[in-house]
Amino acid sequence: MREAETLAGANERTQKADPVLWLIPLVLSGIGILMVTSTTSPTSFEASGTPFTTGIRQLEWLGLGITAMLAAYCVPIKTWYKGSGVLWALSMILLVCTLLPGIGAFVGGARRWIRVAGISVQPSEILTLAVVMAVAKLSARNEMNPEKCFWQVMVIIVLSVLPLMQQPDLGSAILIITICMGMYVERFGWKLPLFFGAFGVALISILIMLKPYRMRRVYAFLNPWLDPLDTGFQTIQGLIAFANGGAWGTGLGHGFQKLQYLPAASTDFIYAALGEEMGLIGTLGVLALCVLWLARCRALYNRAPEGYETSFIWGLALTIAIPLFINVAGVTNAMPLTGMPFPFVSYGGSSMVMMWMRVGILLRIHKECAQSA
């Protein structure tokens, strides 16, 4: 009798929606809006007479992101499975459009955005999600044929990376490769990825050496003080921001580095700005929230039926964990900078909307797992 009651209680808890899956992203997004407002207040005031313009825009993107989450939650997982190839093809078309004159926007030396009617969209954000769906489907369809799956995944990688390199966007290319290989390893092991990974590392190293601006990032990583006013400027200013913040921070809105010292303070270096204004406590707190969210994804992974769902969850988690690691490691000079935004926190509409779509899909998987329990 007691065992039956225990099983019934466990089943009841399983069928309840997991609020952590959406509550933590909401908290992170709220922190991001505060930091975006703080870091952009001087330039926003100069441009529009109010310090809140960019923060309000990020709040609007959050609203659109939550709408995307609700829409994704309403879509059955089998629909994502069936339409994964179509979504990947559409994302590839959008990616190619970034290279077309009059459609692709040339910003910061790269064509990574499509700008239509004043709205900018970054197709690589859509591609990342589409690649996860496609690789999860291939893994499920080729469960008994790892080699066939590997070569199909390699085709997706090559076709996805080629237009990214034309933009150029080496950071997103590395992200796509890492996610695809991470998903393959989860299902089939390390044997083939290790063998071809050595070739991939060599190829990426060559691509870095062929472009002077990429080599400058490597030099800045090895010794940012060698050229503190040019190649090492971003890294040094980020480290100064952390040093200014100390343990408790200078206080929200009281950071100095955002005053034309810290480049990309609202996007790539928002973690450094957070460290200055909220201190070590703030940065560790944000990382703790991210780790807790990933732990809940892992718990959902353990409950999901083996196959497409588990690969899908694993891939979605990687699309958060890998950019998180790259951003924090780059800002703290633990690895070369790649221009990767901090998930849910950095300013950006495309990133915000696609991140929240992931949340909606995970909530849908949780719901279907609960219904089948």
Phi, psi and omega in degrees: 000314181296322180296321180295319179295321179297316179295321179295319179295319179295320179295322179295318178295324181295325185280348176285140179297140180275104184292338181298328183297331178249336184290317180296313174302326179294318178296315179298318179295322176296317176298320179298318179297318177299315181290322177297317178298317181295313186286336182255001185301320179296313181289325177296320180294320179294325185277324188232355180084002177223140182280359189256004187302307183291323178296321177295321178297320177293324176296322177295319177296324176298317177300318177293324179295318178295323175299318178296324177298314181295321178295317180294325180296331182279350183267122178299149182298325179296334176290318175298322179298311182291325186263009184297319180295320179295317180296320178296318179297319179294320179294326176294321177298315178297322180296319178293327180297335178296337183270354183271132177299139180088344179245308178285137180264129180267105183228130176061031178082012182215154175253087184244359185234150168254126182243115181226126178055037177081001181252129180257135179232135178257103185299335180298332177293321177289319181300320182302315179292320180295321179297319178300314179298317183293315181292323177298321179293316179297321180296320180289324183282336184244040184303325184261006183223076184300322182293317178298317179298319182300313182291328175293320177295321178298323177297315178299317180299310183298312181295327180283323186282327184306308178293331177297322180288338178281343184292312355266152179214078182295326180299312179294325178297315178297322179298314180299314180299314183296318179296313181299314180292324177297322178289322179295316180299320180301326184265322191237354178098183191267350193306298182289316179301323179295318182296311182277343178295324178298319177295320180296318178298318179296319180295316179296321178299320178295317179299323178293317183290336181284340182248119182301323183292331176287321177295326178297325177293323178294316178298320179295327178290316183291320180205083183297336181279357177293326178219075190292342182262358181226268186295328182264003188299310182301311182300314182296316181295326176295317179294324176297321178300315178298319181295319178299322184289325182060217183279322189247351177087164179277349182106144181300124180089356184251017178286147180263331187293336180290347182278065176070012178262315184265109179293147176052042184295336181264353183239265186294328185253025181292334177293324177291319177297321176298319179296326180288316186272333180245356173072187179299324179299317180294315182294318178293325178297318179294318178297322179297320177298317180296318180295319178297319179296316179295327177295323177292325174297320178296321178296320177294320177302319181291333181271338186288151177294142182298134179134227185299316184298315182294319177296321179297311179299315181300315180295318178297319179296321179296326180291346174262313187293318183291311175300324177300312180296315182297318181296309183295317180295321180292316182292326180270007178064032173272347175203164180298150179291140178231359179073041181261126180288156177278122184305131177071347187252315183295152177290138177154127183287311182300315180298315182299312183296314182290327176297317181288333173298321177301318179299316179299319179294318179297320177296324178293316178299319178300318180295315182291326175296321179293322180292330181270355182287000000 
